[in-house]
Amino acid sequence: MNEPSPAERLRSLLCSASSLDIVAAGRRVSLLDGHAVDADGRLTIEVPADSALALELAEGPLPAIVEITDVSPVAMRNRIRARATFAGGLRSTTGTTTHFDLAAADLTERGVTTHVSPAEFVAAAPDLLATREAALLCHLVDAHADLVSWLSRLVPVERLHGVTRVHPLHLDRFGIVLRLEFPSRDRDVRLPFGQPVRTVEDAPSRMLELLARARTCRRRVA
């Protein structure tokens, strides 16, 4: 495996996302910094006590859908990287804390939807760079934008014909994904590390190894 599994991606999205939407009792509620996931994959949600959803939950558990849209932290033409949908039930516990019992999950990336079972979700772990990814990608663009062009040298030359811009789209323990922009379409290309990142501190050295490989290639995208 040279990239996170769909279950790992879902765990990573829940850990790193700052917002999510809840669809329950005919309502859609958007929450900011109102959820947490424990080591066993249990999702808890802080539902505002004065909300209509809280009043519904006071009457008993509710079927619900939890949705997350994964947006690239780097500005580009199409910033939506993935969509996650979790089906299950909400049940109020203490105060404003609500537990979400997962029944099914879907991950949609690059136009492909993958179903993930609750057992797969619980058994997976978030990528160790998940909560640092946004900061690392923004630092790459803001402080080392020229390195993105260097990294594009590692893309097979036949995939670069007609490319107008290159952006860093995604970073995980297995490598970095570049977004290749063409006049009317996009293409994503994964550049794998020589070996997966074992600790957060390993990430800079893995990037340096990629850049060392890139410098041996003559082609370059401006």
N, C-alpha and C positions, 0 to 999 in steps of 0.2 A: 504494500500500500504506500502510495506517495502523496496522499492527500487525506484530510480528515473524512471519516465516514459521515453519511447523512445524520446519524444519531449524534455524533460528536459535534457536527455543525449546529444542530438544534440546541444542544446543551450550551455551546459557545454563545449562540445568539441570546439565549435567556440570561446568561451571565453578564454579557456585555451591553445589552440593550438598556437604554435609559427610559424607554417608554413602551407601552403596549396598549392594545385595544381589547376590551372585553365585550362580547356580544351575548346578552342574556336577557330573558324576559322582554324581548322585543326592543331592547335598548342597546345602543353602542356607547361605551364609556371609555374615554382615553385617560390613561394614568401615566404620570411622569414620576420616575423614581419611587414607584409604589409597589415593587415586587422584589422577591428574593428567592434564590434556589439553594437548597442545602446540598451536602455532599452526596446524598442519595437521590437527588433529582426531584425532591418534593418542592413544589411551587407554592409560595404563600403570597397573598396579595393584600395590600392595605386599601380597603374600600372606604372612602369617606363616610363617616357616620351619618352625615345629614343627606346622603344621596338617596335617590329612589332605589338604586340597586341594593343598598344596605337595608332598606325597609323590606324589599322583596326577600332578602336572605334571612331576615328575622322570622319569616314564616316557614322557612325550611330550605333544604338544598335546591339548587337550580342547575339545569343543564346549561352549559356555556361553551363558547368558543373564545380562545385567546389567540390574538393575531399579532405578529411582529413583522415589521418591514425593515430589512437590513439595508441601510443607506451608506454608501461609501463616504468616509470622512474627507476624501480628496475630491475637489470640484472637477466634474467632467460632464459630458453630454447626457449620459444615462447613468444616474447614480444608484439606482436600485440594484443591489447585488443578489438579494434573495428575499423570499417571503416564507414565513413559518406560520403554520396553523395548528393549534392544539385543541382537540375536542375532549370534553369531559364534563365535570360537574363542580360547582362551587358550593362550599358549605362553611358557614360561619363558625368560628371557634371562640376566641375571646376578644372582647373589645372590637377593634376594627379589622382584626386579622381574619383572613379568609383562606382556607385551603382549597387548592385546585386538584381534583382527582383526575389524572390523565387516563383517557380511554383510547385515543389515537392521535397521531401526529403526522403532518405532511411538511415536506421541505420542497420548495420550488426554486430552482436555480437554472439559469440559461434555458428557460422554457420547458424544463423537465421537472415533473413532480414525483417525489419519492415518498413512499409510505414508510413510517417507522413505528414499530410496535412499542407499547409501554415497556416491555421487557428490554428491548434494545436501547430505549432511551435511558432507563435506569442504569443499565450496565455500562453506558458510555460515560466519558468524562469530557469536560470542556477543554479545548485546546489551551495549552499553558500560556500562549501569547494573546488569548482572546481579549482580556481586559487592557492589554497594552497596545494592541494592534493599531488603534486610531492614532495614538500619540506617535508611534513609530512611523506610520505612513506619512503623517503630516510633517514630521521632522525631516523625513527623506525629501519631500517636495519643497519644503520651505528653506532648508539649509543645504541640501545636496541635490538640487534639481538636475544638474548635469549628469549625475550617476544613473538616472533613469534612462537617459539616452545610451549610456555605456551598457546597461543591462540589456537593452534591446538588441545588442550584437549577438546575444545568445539565442535569439529567435531564428529559426530556420529562414534563410533568405527568401524562399518562395512565399513565405507568409507575410513578408514586409512590403511587397509591391503595392503601391497605392496608399500606404499608411500616411496619415497627416499628423497624428499626434499619438504619443504613448503616455499612459498614466499608470502608476502603481495602484492596483485595484484591491488586492487582498494579500494578507501576510499571515502565515501560520507556521507551525513547527516544521512542516515539510518543505516550505519554500515560499516564493513570492509569485503572485499572478499579475501579469501586465495586461492592461486594456489597450488594444490596438484600435485606434479610431480611423475609419475610412470615410470618404465623403458621405456615404449613405448607409453605413453599417458599422458594427463593432465586432471584434474578435478578441477572446481572452486566451492568453497563453500562460501556462504554468512553467516557472523555472525552478526545478527542484534543487534543494540543497544537497551537498555531497552526502550528508547524513542528517537525520532529524535533530532539531534543537532539543537538548535534554533539560536545560534550565534557561530561564529568561536571559541570564547573563551571556549565554552562548549565541544569542541572536546576532549581535554585531559581527562576531567572527565568522558566522555562516554567510552573512552578507558580503564580507570582505573576500571570502573564498569565491563567491559568485563573480564579484568584480574582477578578481584576478584572472578567472577564466575568460571573462568578457574582453579583457585587455589583449588577449591573444588572438581575438577575432578582428579582422580588418574592416568589415562592413559596419555601418552606423546609420541610425536614423536621426536626422537633425531635429 
